Amino acid sequence: MAKKTVESLQDIKSASTSEATTAARKPNRDKQGRSYATGKRKDAVARVWIKPGKGNVTINAKSMDVYFARPVLKMIINQPFEITNRTGEFDVVCTVKGGGLSGQAGAIKHGISKALNEYEPELRGILKDAGFLTRDARVVERKKYGLAKARRSYQFSKR
């Protein structure tokens, strides 16, 4: 009797996992054919929409070349497309708030990766192995009282 219940439990688990994987692998797109995701990095939050297109990236109603002048930041934004071999296939529209330019670029990269995962779920393995779907939780440490900065103390004077 106990053996039958173990087998039936395993059957239920395998059936539920197969249903979950098929349900999780469905593309999530709206009526306009876009996928949406939110990306975060440091204090920056990016709301990202991707749709099939020519590879145009619009950030806060400005082109990527105008918003991010440094080539390193543009490279960070394009990493999810390069690693999945989808360069120039999607148009990206995003709004980003908070943080500095580096944090905003990281937030957009995180949002693009999550949106790609929503648009084409079969890309999840590639994006996950590269670490693009993981939220980088590192933030600035707060300043403590009695110290000059978070950890730096004031200069000691003997006399």
N, C-alpha and C positions, 0 to 999 in steps of 0.2 A: 504494500500500500504506500509506504513512504517513498519507494523508488518511483512509483507512478506520479506522485505529487511533485517530485524533483524534476522529472522529465517534463511534466506539464508546465511547471514554472519556467523551465528553460525555453520551452516552445513559446510561451507568452512573452518572455524577454526578447527572444530573437524576432518574434513577429512585431513587437512594439518598436524595437530598434530599427527594423527594416522599414516600418511605416514612418518612423521619425526621420530617417535618412531621406526617404522619398519626399516627405513633406518639407524637409529643410532644403532640399535641392531645387525646389521650384523657384524660378526667378521672381523677384518682387519689383514690379514696375507699375507706374501710375498710368492714367489714360493717355498721357502724352508720350509714353514710352520711356520715361525717366526713372532712375533709381536715386533714392535719397539716403544720405547718411550724415551723422554728426561726428566730426573729428575733434580731438582735444590734445593739446600739448602745452605744458606750463600753464599760463593763465589765458591762453588763446583758445577760442571755440570757433570752429568752422562748420557752417552748414553747406553741404555739397550736394549738387544734383549733377548726374551724368546722363548723357543720351548719345546715341550714335550721331557722328558728325565728322568734321574735318580736323579735329584736334585743337580747336580754339579753347583757351582757358580764360575765363572772365572772373576777376576777383573784385568784389565791391564795385561793379559796373566799370571796371578798368581792365585793360588787357594785362596779361601776366608780365609782359616786357615793361610796361609802365609802372605797375605796382611793385614788382620785385626787380630791381636793377642789377643786383649781384647774380652772376651766373650760378653760384653754388645753390642759391635758394630756388632757382628755376630747375636745377638738376634734382633737388630734393622732391619737388612737386611731380616731376616726370618719372621718378623711380617706379611707382606701381605699374605704370604703363609699359616701361621698358622690361621689367622682370616678367610680365605676362605676355609680352610681344603684342601689345595692343596700341602701340604708338601711332597717333594720328587717327584713331578710329572713333574716339569719343570727344564730344564737346563737354566742357566742365563749366558750370556756373556755380559760384560760391560766394557766400558772405562770411566775413571773418571779423571777430571782435576780440579785443583784449590782447595783452602781451606785446612783445616786440616782433620784428620781422621774422626772426629765426623761429620763434614759437609759433607764429602764424603759418609759416611754411610747413612746419611739422604737423600742425593741426590739419592743414589742407591735405597733406600726404596721407594722414590717418583717415580722413573723411573719404578721399578718393579710393583708398584701399577697401574700406567698408562698403562703399557704394558699388565698386566693381564686384565685390563678393555678393551683393544683393542682385546685381544685374546678371552675372554669370556665376552661379554657385560652384561650378566645377573648378573655378580658379582659386577656391579657398585654400587648398593644399599649398599651392605655390606662394600665395600671399602670407599664409601662416608660417611656413618654413622661413621666409625672409624676415618675419617678425613685424610685418606692417599692420597686422590686425590688433596687435597688443598696444594698449594705451600706455605710453611712457609716463609713469607716475611721478617722476622726479620733478619737484618744484623747489622754489627758493626757500631756504630755511629762514624762519623768522628771527628777528633781532631780539636778543635777550637784554633785560635790564642789567645795568652795571657793566656792560660790554660795549665796545665801539661798534661791532657788527654782530653777526650771528655767533661767531666764535672768537673773533679777535678782541683781545683785551686792550685797555689803554696802556700807553707806555709807562713802565715802572721807573720811578725816580727815587734814588736813595736819599737825596738831600733836597 
